Amino acid sequence: QVQLVESGGGLVQPGGSLRLSCAASGSIFSINAMGWYRQAPGKQRELVATITRGGTTNYADSVKGRSTISRDNAKDTVYLQMNSLKPEDTAVYYCYARIFIRTWDDYWGPGTQVTVSS
């Protein structure tokens, strides 16, 4: 009923930039928080950044100052601009949204690979 579709991942050199996008679609009544998590090989999924409907943001210390999360409420879309990328940013990035259909539930995208390598 609800789909989160990510785009914008890929291969980038150290020091480069990427912009991830995630659009929610389906029978959505309202979306509260949206955000990005990531999971590197052999590691647990971790928070990258979140943003509330009102625009309050939260960042992991590892990306603070290098990344900017934003959203377009009219398009049910969240973005993550990542700059000064490092090899340790390599991971699968997952979009997250807390969505109200008949109840509030958490939804996840399938993930998009980001590889930082020369």
Steps between C-alpha positions, in 0.01 A plus 500: 500500500790734577825509307821685571722525196859618536723637228836673466742240629812395314877506491677821596860590570613608847423867547212484256128563546174314454135589539260227603127531447211297638139536392209348689189394313175321573191556712677742736302717737797668666876465544677596821874436520706405196864412489795296391679208659795303367651157540858414412612140448532321831351789696161585646266747336565848635333838492630752247246781526133564567263790443155568644209631300571841649864491390683413823810302409725254678835370374742229596829645622679317219322703229433827683638795305533293182136410434170684470160337525194674357148412395220613272174431682294569189687222319539264798869496420812514715850584381850447635782711362835348595827686446866427572424130480740256664558128438337431837176645361475193277177319586150420389286803579139442603221753492264505798161659554241495777170496315135515604257294296260361760770499771853639531754248366864497395584437136835432332630520146692211340831686529746660262872424489749781557863411435780747570819382336778621276 
